[in-house]
Amino acid sequence: MIKTGILTISDKGYKGEREDLTGPAIENKLKNSGYSIEYYKVIPDDLEMIQGELIYMCDTLKLNLILTNGGTGFSKRDVTPEATMKVIEKYVPGIGEVMRMESLKITTKAMLSRAVSGIRGESLIVNLPGSPKGAVENLEFIMGAIPHGIDILTGRDGECAR
C-alpha cells in the first residue's frame, strides 16, 4: 500500500463557502489501486500554512505520496508551487512536464498550470489542479510511474533497468 495524503488548498473550501469535490475525486480514483488514504485536509491559500502541512505530512506522518490540489494558477493567492519548492529536497520536473503535455491535448489552458513535484525525505509531493476533472485527469497521466518511483524512493526496490 502507498500511504497517501490529500491536501486541498482553497480559500473558499476552507471557509465552507464551497464544497471540496476535488479531494474526494482524487480519493475515489485511488481507492482500488493500492493507495491508502491516511490524511485529508482542506486549508487556505496561505504559503506558511501549506509549507507547514507539507512538512507535517512528510516528516511526522511519513506519507509516501502527497497530492495537493488547488493553488497552481495565476491568482495572487495561488502559492502552492512556491510552498512546495520551499519544502522539497529534490525537484522532479518530469511529473509536471507530463501532466502539462498530456493536458494540452485536452485544453490549451494546461500551459497556464504552474504545478510542480518533488521529494522530501521518503515522500513524493505532486501538485494537481483544483478542479475535480483536471485533478483526476492529471493523476491518470502519472499513476503508471508513481508506484515504481515510491518503491525506489523508500528503498523497497533498487532496480530501474528492467
Stockholm file with secondary structure:
# STOCKHOLM 1.0

chainA/1-162         MIKTGILTISDKGYKGEREDLTGPAIENKLKNSGYSIEYYKVIPDDLEMIQGELIYMCDTLKLNLILTNGGTGFSKRDVTPEATMKVIEKYVPGIGEVMRMESLKITTKAMLSRAVSGIRGESLIVNLPGSPKGAVENLEFIMGAIPHGIDILTGRDGECAR
#=GR chainA/1-162 SS CEEEEEEEECHHHHHTSSCCCHHHHHHHHHTTTTEEEEEEEEECSCHHHHHHHHHIIIIISCCSEEEEESCCSSSTTCCHHHHHHHHCSEECHHHHHHHHHHHHTTCGGGGGCCCCEEEETTEEEEEECSSHHHHHHHHHHHTTTHHHHHHHHHTSCCCCCC
#=GC SS_cons         CEEEEEEEECHHHHHTSSCCCHHHHHHHHHTTTTEEEEEEEEECSCHHHHHHHHHIIIIISCCSEEEEESCCSSSTTCCHHHHHHHHCSEECHHHHHHHHHHHHTTCGGGGGCCCCEEEETTEEEEEECSSHHHHHHHHHHHTTTHHHHHHHHHTSCCCCCC
//
